C-alpha cells in the first residue's frame, strides 16, 4: 500500500485555529456513536463523530474551518469529511479493520492532537498520532485506528475525496 506522511501540514496559525476550535470551543458539537468494536475484544465501546461533509453537502456550521486543508489537498470532488473523537481508555484498543468505501479514493487523515494512539495500514504499518500530521492513502484498502491512554481522547479528521 502506498502512503505518504506530511508533518507540519498546515502553517502553525492555521493549525492552531482548527485545533483550538475543535478542542477548546464549548460550541463544537460531537455526536455519540454507541459502538466501536475492537480487535481481539468481545466488548464494544463508544466514540464521537462530527460530520463536516456528506451526501454532496456541507453538513456542519464548522465546514469553513477546514478551508486551509481543502486549499492544500485541492480535491476534484469531496466524498465525506468526518471528525473522530475516541475517548481515552485504560489500555490501547485496536479497532477492527475496515475500508471507508469499496471504490478507490483518496483519503487524508489529519491528526489534531498528540497521543499514544495510532493508525494501522496494510502490512501492519503503524502511523503515530502527531498533531498537524497528514496521512495520505487509499482508504479502499483495509486499515484501522486505536484509542489512546495518555490524553483525554484521540482526535482526527478523515477526508475522503477524488
DSSP file (Angstrom, degrees, kcal/mol; ACC not computed):
  #  RESIDUE AA STRUCTURE BP1 BP2  ACC     N-H-->O    O-->H-N    N-H-->O    O-->H-N    TCO  KAPPA ALPHA  PHI   PSI    X-CA   Y-CA   Z-CA
    1    1 A X              0   0    0      0, 0.0     2,-0.3     0, 0.0   120,-0.0   0.000 360.0 360.0 360.0 130.4    0.0    0.0    0.0
    2    2 A X        +     0   0    0      2,-0.0   136,-0.5   136,-0.0     2,-0.3  -0.664 360.0 160.2 -83.3 140.4    1.3    3.4   -0.9
    3    3 A X  E     -A  137   0A   0     -2,-0.3     2,-0.4   134,-0.1   134,-0.2  -0.977  23.7-152.4-152.9 162.9    1.0    6.1    1.6
    4    4 A X  E     -A  136   0A   0    132,-2.0   132,-3.1    -2,-0.3     2,-0.4  -0.999   3.3-157.4-141.5 139.0    2.6    9.5    2.4
    5    5 A X  E     -A  135   0A   0     -2,-0.4     2,-0.5   130,-0.2   130,-0.2  -0.962   6.9-173.9-115.4 132.3    3.0   11.3    5.7
    6    6 A X  E     -A  134   0A   0    128,-2.6   128,-2.3    -2,-0.4     3,-0.5  -0.953  10.5-157.5-126.2 112.0    3.5   15.1    5.8
    7    7 A X  S    S+     0   0    0     -2,-0.5   126,-0.2     1,-0.2   125,-0.1  -0.523  78.6  22.3 -83.1 156.4    4.3   16.6    9.2
    8    8 A X  S    S+     0   0    0    123,-0.4    -1,-0.2   124,-0.2   125,-0.2   0.928  78.2 171.2  51.2  48.9    3.5   20.2   10.0
    9    9 A X        +     0   0    0    123,-2.7     2,-0.3    -3,-0.5   124,-0.1   0.881  58.0  38.0 -59.4 -44.3    1.0   20.0    7.2
   10   10 A X  S    S-     0   0    0    122,-0.2     2,-0.0     1,-0.1    59,-0.0  -0.720  99.4 -92.8-105.1 157.9   -0.5   23.4    7.9
   11   11 A X     >  -     0   0    0     -2,-0.3     4,-2.5     1,-0.1     3,-0.4  -0.393  46.0-109.0 -61.2 149.2    1.1   26.6    8.9
   12   12 A X  H  > S+     0   0    0      1,-0.2     4,-2.8     2,-0.2     5,-0.2   0.858 116.6  52.8 -54.8 -42.2    1.1   26.9   12.7
   13   13 A X  H  > S+     0   0    0      1,-0.2     4,-1.6     2,-0.2    -1,-0.2   0.909 112.1  45.3 -63.4 -41.4   -1.5   29.7   12.8
   14   14 A X  H  > S+     0   0    0     -3,-0.4     4,-1.8     2,-0.2    -1,-0.2   0.909 113.6  50.1 -67.5 -41.9   -4.0   27.7   10.6
   15   15 A X  H  X S+     0   0    0     -4,-2.5     4,-3.1     1,-0.2     5,-0.2   0.930 109.1  51.3 -60.8 -45.8   -3.4   24.6   12.6
   16   16 A X  H  X S+     0   0    0     -4,-2.8     4,-2.7     1,-0.2     5,-0.3   0.843 106.2  54.6 -64.9 -33.5   -4.0   26.3   15.9
   17   17 A X  H  X S+     0   0    0     -4,-1.6     4,-2.0    -5,-0.2    -1,-0.2   0.946 113.5  42.0 -62.3 -46.9   -7.3   27.8   14.7
   18   18 A X  H  X S+     0   0    0     -4,-1.8     4,-2.3     2,-0.2     5,-0.2   0.956 117.3  46.7 -64.2 -50.5   -8.5   24.3   13.8
   19   19 A X  H  X S+     0   0    0     -4,-3.1     4,-3.0     1,-0.2     5,-0.4   0.932 114.8  45.5 -59.2 -48.7   -7.2   22.7   17.0
   20   20 A X  H  X S+     0   0    0     -4,-2.7     4,-2.0     1,-0.2    -1,-0.2   0.856 112.2  51.6 -67.7 -34.3   -8.5   25.4   19.3
   21   21 A X  H  X S+     0   0    0     -4,-2.0     4,-0.6    -5,-0.3    -1,-0.2   0.918 117.5  38.6 -66.0 -42.3  -11.9   25.4   17.7
   22   22 A X  H  < S+     0   0    0     -4,-2.3    -2,-0.2    -5,-0.2    -1,-0.2   0.888 128.3  30.3 -76.1 -39.9  -12.3   21.7   18.0
   23   23 A X  H  < S+     0   0    0     -4,-3.0    -3,-0.2    -5,-0.2    -2,-0.2   0.738 129.0  31.1 -95.2 -24.0  -10.7   21.2   21.4
   24   24 A X  H  < S+     0   0    0     -4,-2.0     2,-0.7    -5,-0.4    -3,-0.2   0.324  90.2  98.6-121.8   8.6  -11.5   24.4   23.3
   25   25 A X    ><  -     0   0    0     -4,-0.6     3,-1.8    -5,-0.2    -4,-0.0  -0.876  54.9-157.3-103.5 116.6  -14.8   25.6   21.9
   26   26 A X  T 3  S+     0   0    0     -2,-0.7    -1,-0.1     1,-0.3    -5,-0.0   0.684  93.5  58.4 -63.2 -16.4  -17.8   24.7   24.0
   27   27 A X  T 3  S+     0   0    0     -6,-0.1     2,-0.7     2,-0.1    -1,-0.3   0.421  74.9 107.3 -95.8   0.9  -20.0   25.1   20.9
   28   28 A X    <   -     0   0    0     -3,-1.8     2,-0.3    -7,-0.2    -3,-0.0  -0.715  67.3-139.8 -81.6 115.9  -18.2   22.5   18.8
   29   29 A X        -     0   0    0     -2,-0.7     2,-0.4     2,-0.0    -2,-0.1  -0.588  20.1-172.8 -86.1 134.1  -20.6   19.6   18.6
   30   30 A X        -     0   0    0     -2,-0.3     2,-0.5    20,-0.1    20,-0.2  -0.956  16.3-142.9-115.4 141.5  -19.6   15.9   18.9
   31   31 A X  E     -B   49   0A   0     18,-2.9    18,-2.4    -2,-0.4     2,-0.2  -0.914  17.1-119.0-114.8 130.2  -22.2   13.2   18.3
   32   32 A X  E     -B   48   0A   0     -2,-0.5     2,-0.5    16,-0.2    16,-0.2  -0.411  21.3-169.1 -69.3 129.6  -22.3   10.0   20.2
   33   33 A X  E     -B   47   0A   0     14,-3.2    14,-2.0    -2,-0.2    -1,-0.0  -0.991  15.2-148.3-117.0 119.8  -21.9    6.7   18.4
   34   34 A X  E     +     0   0A   0     -2,-0.5     2,-0.4    12,-0.2    -1,-0.1   0.560  69.4  43.1 -72.9  -7.8  -22.7    3.8   20.7
   35   35 A X  E     +     0   0A   0     12,-0.1     2,-0.4     2,-0.0    11,-0.2  -0.955  38.4 162.1-150.8 127.7  -20.4    1.2   19.3
   36   36 A X  E     -B   45   0A   0      9,-2.2     9,-1.9    -2,-0.4     2,-0.4  -0.980  33.8-142.7-127.7 124.7  -16.9    0.7   18.0
   37   37 A X  E     -B   44   0A   0     -2,-0.4    59,-1.9     7,-0.2     2,-0.3  -0.742  15.8-142.3 -92.4 135.0  -15.9   -3.0   18.0
   38   38 A X  B >   -H   95   0B   0      5,-1.0     3,-1.5    -2,-0.4    57,-0.3  -0.725  18.6-104.5-103.0 145.5  -12.3   -3.7   18.9
   39   39 A X  T 3  S+     0   0    0     55,-3.3    55,-0.4    -2,-0.3     3,-0.1  -0.400 103.8   3.6 -61.8 135.1  -10.0   -6.3   17.5
   40   40 A X  T 3  S+     0   0    0      1,-0.2     2,-0.4    -2,-0.1    -1,-0.3   0.675 111.4 104.1  62.1  20.1   -9.5   -9.3   19.8
   41   41 A X    <   -     0   0    0     -3,-1.5    -1,-0.2    53,-0.1    -3,-0.1  -0.969  61.0-152.1-129.9 147.2  -12.0   -7.9   22.3
   42   42 A X  S    S+     0   0    0     -2,-0.4     2,-0.2    -3,-0.1    -1,-0.1   0.509  74.5  79.8 -93.6  -5.9  -15.6   -9.1   22.9
   43   43 A X        -     0   0    0     -5,-0.0    -5,-1.0    -6,-0.0     2,-0.4  -0.597  66.0-143.6-101.9 164.1  -16.8   -5.7   24.2
   44   44 A X  E     -B   37   0A   0     -2,-0.2     2,-0.2    -7,-0.2    -7,-0.2  -0.955  13.5-168.2-121.7 144.0  -17.7   -2.6   22.3
   45   45 A X  E     -B   36   0A   0     -9,-1.9    -9,-2.2    -2,-0.4     2,-0.2  -0.712  20.9-109.8-120.9 175.5  -17.1    1.0   23.4
   46   46 A X  E     -     0   0A   0     -2,-0.2    41,-0.3   -11,-0.2     2,-0.3  -0.555  27.3-179.5-103.5 167.5  -18.4    4.3   22.2
   47   47 A X  E     -B   33   0A   0    -14,-2.0   -14,-3.2    -2,-0.2     2,-0.3  -0.928  22.0-118.5-151.9 177.6  -16.9    7.2   20.3
   48   48 A X  E     -BC  32  85A   0     37,-2.3    37,-2.7    -2,-0.3     2,-0.3  -0.923  22.3-168.5-124.0 147.3  -18.0   10.6   18.9
   49   49 A X  E     -BC  31  84A   0    -18,-2.4   -18,-2.9    -2,-0.3     2,-0.4  -0.919  14.5-161.2-130.2 159.0  -18.1   12.0   15.4
   50   50 A X  E     - C   0  83A   0     33,-1.7    33,-3.5    -2,-0.3     2,-0.8  -0.918  16.6-151.8-136.4 111.9  -18.6   15.3   13.7
   51   51 A X  E     + C   0  82A   0     -2,-0.4    31,-0.2    31,-0.2     3,-0.1  -0.761  18.7 174.4 -90.1 113.1  -19.6   15.0   10.1
   52   52 A X  E    S+     0   0A   0     29,-2.1     7,-2.6    -2,-0.8     8,-0.8   0.820  70.3  11.6 -82.8 -35.0  -18.4   18.1    8.2
   53   53 A X  E     +DC  58  81A   0     28,-1.8    28,-2.2     5,-0.3    -1,-0.3  -0.987  68.0 146.1-151.6 132.6  -19.4   17.0    4.7
   54   54 A X  E >   +DC  57  80A   0      3,-2.3     3,-1.2    -2,-0.3    26,-0.1  -0.964  61.9  20.1-162.4 151.6  -21.6   14.1    3.4
   55   55 A X  T 3  S-     0   0    0     24,-0.5    25,-0.1    -2,-0.3     3,-0.1   0.885 128.8 -57.5  53.3  45.4  -24.0   13.5    0.5
   56   56 A X  T 3  S+     0   0    0     23,-0.4     2,-0.4    22,-0.2    -1,-0.3   0.719 118.4 103.1  64.0  24.2  -22.6   16.3   -1.6
   57   57 A X  E <  S-D   54   0A   0     -3,-1.2    -3,-2.3     0, 0.0     2,-0.5  -0.997  78.7-116.4-142.3 136.9  -23.4   18.8    1.2
   58   58 A X  E     -D   53   0A   0     -2,-0.4    -5,-0.3    -5,-0.2    -6,-0.1  -0.620  32.2-173.2 -65.5 124.0  -21.6   20.7    3.9
   59   59 A X        +     0   0    0     -7,-2.6     2,-0.4    -2,-0.5    -6,-0.2   0.243  55.2  61.4-107.7   9.4  -23.2   19.2    7.0
   60   60 A X    >   -     0   0    0     -8,-0.8     3,-1.3     1,-0.1     4,-0.2  -0.989  69.5-136.1-143.6 143.7  -21.6   21.4    9.6
   61   61 A X  T 3  S+     0   0    0     -2,-0.4     3,-0.3     1,-0.2    -1,-0.1   0.602 111.1  58.3 -68.9 -10.8  -21.5   25.1   10.6
   62   62 A X  T >  S+     0   0    0      1,-0.2     3,-1.3     2,-0.1     4,-0.4   0.251  70.5 107.6-101.8  10.1  -17.8   24.5   11.0
   63   63 A X  G X  S+     0   0    0     -3,-1.3     3,-1.9     1,-0.3    -1,-0.2   0.897  74.2  57.6 -56.1 -43.3  -17.1   23.3    7.4
   64   64 A X  G >  S+     0   0    0      1,-0.3     3,-1.7    -3,-0.3    -1,-0.3   0.704  88.6  75.7 -65.1 -18.5  -15.3   26.6    6.5
   65   65 A X  G <  S+     0   0    0     -3,-1.3     3,-0.5     1,-0.3    -1,-0.3   0.804  92.4  55.8 -57.2 -29.1  -12.8   25.9    9.3
   66   66 A X  G X> S+     0   0    0     -3,-1.9     4,-2.5    -4,-0.4     3,-0.9   0.404  73.5 106.0 -87.5   2.0  -11.3   23.2    7.0
   67   67 A X  H <> S+     0   0    0     -3,-1.7     4,-2.8     1,-0.3     5,-0.2   0.857  74.5  56.4 -55.2 -41.1  -10.7   25.6    4.1
   68   68 A X  H 3> S+     0   0    0     -3,-0.5     4,-1.1    -4,-0.2    -1,-0.3   0.884 111.9  44.2 -59.4 -35.1   -6.9   25.7    4.7
   69   69 A X  H <> S+     0   0    0     -3,-0.9     4,-2.5     2,-0.2     3,-0.3   0.935 112.9  50.1 -72.2 -46.6   -6.7   22.0    4.4
   70   70 A X  H  X S+     0   0    0     -4,-2.5     4,-2.2     1,-0.2     5,-0.4   0.873 107.5  55.3 -60.3 -37.1   -9.1   21.9    1.4
   71   71 A X  H  < S+     0   0    0     -4,-2.8    -1,-0.2    -5,-0.2    -2,-0.2   0.870 111.3  44.9 -62.4 -36.0   -6.9   24.5   -0.3
   72   72 A X  H  < S+     0   0    0     -4,-1.1    -2,-0.2    -3,-0.3    -1,-0.2   0.886 118.6  39.1 -77.5 -39.3   -3.8   22.3    0.1
   73   73 A X  H  < S-     0   0    0     -4,-2.5    -2,-0.2    -5,-0.1    -3,-0.2   0.748  87.4-160.0 -85.2 -21.7   -5.3   19.0   -1.0
   74   74 A X     <  -     0   0    0     -4,-2.2    -3,-0.1    -5,-0.3    -4,-0.1   0.908  13.9-155.5  47.4  62.0   -7.4   20.6   -3.8
   75   75 A X        -     0   0    0     -5,-0.4     3,-0.2     1,-0.1    -1,-0.1  -0.346  20.9-147.0 -70.1 146.7   -9.9   17.8   -4.2
   76   76 A X  S    S-     0   0    0      1,-0.3     2,-0.3    -2,-0.0    -1,-0.1   0.848  88.8  -2.4 -73.6 -36.7  -11.8   17.3   -7.5
   77   77 A X  S    S-     0   0    0     -3,-0.0    85,-2.8     0, 0.0    -1,-0.3  -0.973  71.4-130.3-154.4 139.9  -14.8   16.1   -5.5
   78   78 A X  E     + E   0 161A   0     -2,-0.3    83,-0.3    83,-0.2   -22,-0.2  -0.715  20.0 176.8 -89.2 143.0  -15.5   15.6   -1.9
   79   79 A X  E     -     0   0A   0     81,-2.8   -24,-0.5     1,-0.4   -23,-0.4   0.752  66.7 -24.4-105.4 -53.8  -17.0   12.3   -0.7
   80   80 A X  E     -CE  54 160A   0     80,-1.7    80,-3.2   -26,-0.1     2,-0.4  -0.976  44.2-161.5-160.1 146.2  -17.0   12.7    3.1
   81   81 A X  E     +CE  53 159A   0    -28,-2.2   -29,-2.1    -2,-0.3   -28,-1.8  -0.978  24.4 171.4-131.1 121.9  -15.3   14.7    5.8
   82   82 A X  E     -CE  51 158A   0     76,-2.3    76,-3.3    -2,-0.4     2,-0.3  -0.990  24.7-144.8-138.2 127.9  -15.7   13.3    9.3
   83   83 A X  E     -CE  50 157A   0    -33,-3.5   -33,-1.7    -2,-0.4     2,-0.4  -0.693  17.9-156.6 -85.2 143.6  -14.1   14.1   12.6
   84   84 A X  E     -CE  49 156A   0     72,-3.0    72,-1.8    -2,-0.3     2,-0.5  -0.982  11.4-173.1-124.0 133.1  -13.4   11.2   15.0
   85   85 A X  E     -CE  48 155A   0    -37,-2.7   -37,-2.3    -2,-0.4     2,-0.7  -0.931   4.1-173.0-127.0 105.3  -13.0   11.5   18.8
   86   86 A X  E     - E   0 154A   0     68,-2.6    68,-2.4    -2,-0.5    62,-0.2  -0.880  25.1-130.6 -99.2 110.8  -12.0    8.3   20.5
   87   87 A X  E     - E   0 153A   0     -2,-0.7    61,-0.4   -41,-0.3    66,-0.3  -0.177  32.8 -86.3 -61.2 153.0  -12.1    8.7   24.3
   88   88 A X        -     0   0    0     64,-2.2     2,-0.3    59,-0.1    61,-0.2  -0.250  46.8-164.8 -55.2 140.6   -9.2    7.7   26.5
   89   89 A X        -     0   0    0     59,-2.5     3,-0.0    -3,-0.1    -1,-0.0  -0.858  33.4-110.7-126.4 165.0   -9.1    4.1   27.6
   90   90 A X  S    S+     0   0    0     -2,-0.3     2,-0.3     1,-0.1    59,-0.1   0.765 105.2  12.4 -69.7 -24.9   -7.1    2.3   30.3
   91   91 A X  S    S-     0   0    0     57,-0.1     2,-0.4    -3,-0.0    57,-0.1  -0.945  98.6 -86.7-141.1 162.7   -5.2    0.4   27.6
   92   92 A X        -     0   0    0     -2,-0.3     2,-0.4    55,-0.1    56,-0.1  -0.592  42.0-162.8 -75.6 125.2   -4.9    0.9   23.8
   93   93 A X        -     0   0    0     -2,-0.4    54,-1.7    55,-0.1     2,-0.5  -0.914  10.6-140.0-106.9 133.5   -7.6   -0.9   21.9
   94   94 A X  B     -I  146   0C   0     -2,-0.4   -55,-3.3   -55,-0.4    52,-0.2  -0.804  17.6-133.9 -91.0 130.4   -7.3   -1.5   18.2
   95   95 A X  B     -H   38   0B   0     50,-3.0   -57,-0.2    -2,-0.5     3,-0.1  -0.411  35.5 -89.1 -73.5 158.9  -10.5   -1.1   16.2
   96   96 A X        -     0   0    0    -59,-1.9    49,-0.3     1,-0.1    -1,-0.1  -0.347  50.8 -94.8 -66.1 150.7  -11.4   -3.8   13.7
   97   97 A X        +     0   0    0     47,-0.1     2,-0.3    -3,-0.1    47,-0.2  -0.331  56.4 161.2 -63.2 147.5  -10.0   -3.4   10.2
   98   98 A X  B     -J  143   0D   0     45,-2.3    45,-1.9    43,-0.1     2,-0.3  -0.963  35.1-126.9-156.4 168.7  -12.3   -1.7    7.7
   99   99 A X        -     0   0    0     -2,-0.3    41,-0.2    43,-0.2     3,-0.1  -0.922  13.3-144.1-117.3 152.0  -12.5    0.2    4.4
  100  100 A X  S    S+     0   0    0     39,-2.7     2,-0.3    -2,-0.3    40,-0.2   0.906  83.3   0.2 -80.6 -43.0  -14.1    3.6    4.0
  101  101 A X        -     0   0    0     38,-0.6    -1,-0.3     2,-0.2     4,-0.1  -0.978  64.3-125.8-144.3 154.0  -15.5    2.9    0.6
  102  102 A X  S    S+     0   0    0     -2,-0.3     2,-0.3    -3,-0.1    38,-0.1   0.644  91.8  69.9 -76.3 -14.8  -15.4    0.0   -1.9
  103  103 A X  S    S-     0   0    0      1,-0.1    -2,-0.2    36,-0.0     2,-0.1  -0.733  99.9 -89.2-104.4 153.9  -14.0    2.1   -4.7
  104  104 A X        +     0   0    0     -2,-0.3     2,-0.3    36,-0.1    -1,-0.1  -0.362  60.3 156.8 -60.0 132.7  -10.6    3.6   -4.9
  105  105 A X        -     0   0    0     -4,-0.1    34,-0.6    -2,-0.1     2,-0.4  -0.978  43.7-103.7-152.5 160.4  -10.5    7.0   -3.3
  106  106 A X  E     -FG 138 161A   0     55,-2.7    55,-2.6    -2,-0.3     2,-0.4  -0.718  36.7-172.0 -87.5 139.3   -8.0    9.4   -1.8
  107  107 A X  E     -FG 137 160A   0     30,-2.1    30,-2.2    -2,-0.4     2,-0.4  -0.995  10.3-172.1-132.4 140.3   -8.1    9.7    2.0
  108  108 A X  E     -FG 136 159A   0     51,-2.3    51,-2.7    -2,-0.4     2,-0.6  -0.973   8.4-159.1-131.2 119.2   -6.3   12.0    4.2
  109  109 A X  E     -FG 135 158A   0     26,-2.5    26,-2.4    -2,-0.4     2,-0.6  -0.864  10.4-161.4 -93.1 126.2   -6.3   11.6    8.0
  110  110 A X  E     -FG 134 157A   0     47,-2.9    47,-2.3    -2,-0.6     2,-0.4  -0.946  10.3-142.5-112.5 120.1   -5.4   14.9    9.7
  111  111 A X  E     -FG 133 156A   0     22,-2.5    21,-2.4    -2,-0.6    22,-0.5  -0.689  16.2-174.7 -90.1 127.4   -4.3   14.5   13.3
  112  112 A X        +     0   0    0     43,-2.3     2,-0.3    -2,-0.4    44,-0.2   0.793  65.5  24.2 -91.5 -33.0   -5.5   17.1   15.7
  113  113 A X  S    S-     0   0    0     42,-1.0     2,-0.3    18,-0.1    -1,-0.2  -0.958  75.6-110.0-138.1 155.1   -3.6   16.1   18.9
  114  114 A X        +     0   0    0     -2,-0.3     2,-0.3    16,-0.2    16,-0.2  -0.612  53.3 139.7 -75.4 137.2   -0.5   14.2   20.0
  115  115 A X        -     0   0    0     14,-1.5    14,-0.5    -2,-0.3    39,-0.1  -0.967  62.9-100.5-166.8 172.8   -1.3   11.0   21.8
  116  116 A X  S    S+     0   0    0     -2,-0.3    31,-0.1    12,-0.1     2,-0.1   0.329  87.8 100.1 -89.1   9.0   -0.1    7.4   22.0
  117  117 A X        -     0   0    0     29,-0.1    12,-1.7    12,-0.1     2,-0.3  -0.282  53.1-171.5 -81.0 176.9   -2.7    6.0   19.7
  118  118 A X  E     -K  128   0E   0     29,-0.3    28,-0.6    10,-0.2     2,-0.4  -0.971  25.4-111.8-160.7 170.5   -2.0    5.2   16.0
  119  119 A X  E     -KL 127 145E   0      8,-2.4     8,-3.1    -2,-0.3     2,-0.5  -0.917  26.9-150.1-109.8 139.9   -3.4    4.3   12.6
  120  120 A X  E     -KL 126 144E   0     24,-3.6    24,-2.2    -2,-0.4     6,-0.2  -0.959  13.7-173.1-116.8 121.9   -2.6    0.8   11.2
  121  121 A X  E >>  -K  125   0E   0      4,-2.8     3,-0.8    -2,-0.5     4,-0.7  -0.417  45.1 -58.8 -97.6 178.4   -2.4    0.4    7.4
  122  122 A X  G >4 S+     0   0    0     20,-0.4     3,-1.1     1,-0.2    -1,-0.3  -0.145 123.8  33.9 -53.8 156.8   -1.9   -2.8    5.5
  123  123 A X  G 34 S-     0   0    0      1,-0.2    -1,-0.2    -3,-0.1    -2,-0.1   0.735 130.5 -77.5  63.1  24.9    1.2   -4.9    6.3
  124  124 A X  G <4 S+     0   0    0     -3,-0.8     2,-0.6     1,-0.2    -1,-0.2   0.773  75.8 168.4  60.1  30.5    0.9   -3.7    9.9
  125  125 A X  E <<  -K  121   0E   0     -3,-1.1    -4,-2.8    -4,-0.7     2,-0.5  -0.664  21.8-152.0 -75.8 120.1    2.4   -0.3    9.2
  126  126 A X  E     -K  120   0E   0     -2,-0.6     2,-0.6    -6,-0.2    -6,-0.2  -0.836   9.6-165.2-100.6 127.8    1.8    1.9   12.3
  127  127 A X  E     -K  119   0E   0     -8,-3.1    -8,-2.4    -2,-0.5     8,-0.0  -0.956  20.4-132.1-112.2 118.5    1.4    5.7   11.9
  128  128 A X  E     -K  118   0E   0     -2,-0.6     2,-0.8   -10,-0.2   -10,-0.2  -0.329  20.8-111.3 -69.3 149.6    1.7    7.6   15.2
  129  129 A X        +     0   0    0    -12,-1.7   -14,-1.5   -14,-0.5     2,-0.4  -0.747  48.8 164.5 -82.4 111.1   -0.8   10.2   16.1
  130  130 A X    >   -     0   0    0     -2,-0.8     3,-1.3   -16,-0.2   -19,-0.3  -0.996  40.9-107.1-132.8 126.9    1.0   13.5   15.9
  131  131 A X  T 3  S+     0   0    0     -2,-0.4  -123,-0.4     1,-0.3   -19,-0.2  -0.173 102.2  16.4 -57.6 144.8   -0.7   16.9   15.8
  132  132 A X  T 3  S+     0   0    0    -21,-2.4  -123,-2.7     1,-0.3     2,-0.4   0.724  94.4 136.4  63.9  25.1   -0.7   18.7   12.4
  133  133 A X  E <   - F   0 111A   0     -3,-1.3   -22,-2.5   -22,-0.5     2,-0.5  -0.829  40.8-155.9 -99.8 140.5    0.3   15.5   10.6
  134  134 A X  E     -AF   6 110A   0   -128,-2.3  -128,-2.6    -2,-0.4     2,-0.5  -0.973   4.1-165.7-115.9 130.6   -1.4   14.5    7.4
  135  135 A X  E     -AF   5 109A   0    -26,-2.4   -26,-2.5    -2,-0.5     2,-0.4  -0.977   7.2-163.3-115.8 120.5   -1.5   10.8    6.3
  136  136 A X  E     +AF   4 108A   0   -132,-3.1  -132,-2.0    -2,-0.5     2,-0.3  -0.884  27.5 129.9-106.4 133.4   -2.5   10.2    2.7
  137  137 A X  E     -AF   3 107A   0    -30,-2.2   -30,-2.1    -2,-0.4     2,-0.8  -0.965  61.6 -88.7-165.6 172.0   -3.6    6.7    1.5
  138  138 A X  E >   - F   0 106A   0   -136,-0.5     3,-1.6    -2,-0.3   -32,-0.2  -0.850  32.0-159.2 -94.0 111.1   -6.3    4.9   -0.5
  139  139 A X  T 3  S+     0   0    0     -2,-0.8   -39,-2.7   -34,-0.6   -38,-0.6   0.324  80.3  83.3 -81.5  11.4   -9.0    4.1    2.1
  140  140 A X  T 3  S+     0   0    0    -35,-0.4     2,-0.3   -41,-0.2    -1,-0.3   0.510  82.5  79.4 -82.4  -5.1  -10.4    1.3   -0.1
  141  141 A X  S <  S-     0   0    0     -3,-1.6   -41,-0.2     1,-0.1   -43,-0.1  -0.768 102.0 -91.9 -95.4 147.8   -7.6   -0.8    1.4
  142  142 A X        +     0   0    0     -2,-0.3   -20,-0.4   -43,-0.1     2,-0.3  -0.275  58.7 150.1 -62.4 142.2   -8.1   -2.1    4.9
  143  143 A X  B     -J   98   0D   0    -45,-1.9   -45,-2.3   -22,-0.2     2,-0.3  -0.953  20.8-163.2-158.3 168.0   -6.9    0.0    7.8
  144  144 A X  E     -L  120   0E   0    -24,-2.2   -24,-3.6    -2,-0.3     2,-0.2  -0.986   6.5-145.3-156.0 166.0   -7.8    0.6   11.4
  145  145 A X  E     -L  119   0E   0     -2,-0.3   -50,-3.0   -49,-0.3     2,-0.3  -0.559  13.2-142.6-121.6-173.9   -7.3    3.0   14.2
  146  146 A X  B     -I   94   0C   0    -28,-0.6   -52,-0.2   -52,-0.2   -60,-0.1  -0.866  16.5-109.6-141.7 173.0   -6.9    2.8   18.0
  147  147 A X        -     0   0    0    -54,-1.7   -29,-0.3    -2,-0.3     2,-0.3  -0.258  35.3-130.0 -86.3-172.6   -7.8    4.5   21.2
  148  148 A X        -     0   0    0    -61,-0.4   -59,-2.5   -62,-0.2   -57,-0.1  -0.914  13.9-159.9-136.4 166.6   -5.2    6.3   23.3
  149  149 A X  S    S+     0   0    0     -2,-0.3    -1,-0.1   -61,-0.2   -61,-0.1   0.533  83.4  57.0-120.1 -14.1   -4.2    6.2   27.0
  150  150 A X  S    S+     0   0    0      3,-0.0     2,-0.3   -62,-0.0   -62,-0.0   0.378 103.6  43.5-109.8   5.4   -2.2    9.4   27.6
  151  151 A X  S    S-     0   0    0    -38,-0.0    -3,-0.1     1,-0.0     3,-0.1  -0.901  89.9-103.9-136.5 167.7   -4.7   12.1   26.5
  152  152 A X  S    S-     0   0    0     -2,-0.3   -64,-2.2     1,-0.2     2,-0.3   0.749  99.2 -15.2 -65.4 -21.9   -8.4   12.6   27.1
  153  153 A X  E     -E   87   0A   0    -66,-0.3     2,-0.6    -6,-0.1   -66,-0.2  -0.979  61.5-112.2-170.5 164.5   -9.1   11.5   23.6
  154  154 A X  E     -E   86   0A   0    -68,-2.4   -68,-2.6    -2,-0.3     2,-0.5  -0.952  39.5-171.3-107.3 119.4   -7.6   10.7   20.2
  155  155 A X  E     +E   85   0A   0     -2,-0.6   -43,-2.3   -70,-0.2   -42,-1.0  -0.949  15.4 148.4-123.4 129.6   -8.9   13.3   17.6
  156  156 A X  E     -EG  84 111A   0    -72,-1.8   -72,-3.0    -2,-0.5     2,-0.4  -0.949  35.7-129.9-146.2 168.1   -8.5   13.3   13.9
  157  157 A X  E     -EG  83 110A   0    -47,-2.3   -47,-2.9    -2,-0.3     2,-0.6  -0.992  17.5-150.5-123.7 129.2  -10.4   14.3   10.8
  158  158 A X  E     -EG  82 109A   0    -76,-3.3   -76,-2.3    -2,-0.4     2,-0.5  -0.891   9.4-167.2-103.8 117.8  -10.9   11.9    7.9
  159  159 A X  E     -EG  81 108A   0    -51,-2.7   -51,-2.3    -2,-0.6     2,-0.5  -0.920   3.1-173.4-103.2 121.0  -11.1   13.5    4.4
  160  160 A X  E     +EG  80 107A   0    -80,-3.2   -81,-2.8    -2,-0.5   -80,-1.7  -0.974  25.9 138.7-113.2 130.2  -12.3   11.1    1.6
  161  161 A X  E      EG  78 106A   0    -55,-2.6   -55,-2.7    -2,-0.5   -83,-0.2  -0.948 360.0 360.0-159.0 171.8  -12.2   12.7   -1.9
  162  162 A X              0   0    0    -85,-2.8   -84,-0.1    -2,-0.3   -55,-0.1   0.326 360.0 360.0-113.9 360.0  -11.4   12.2   -5.5
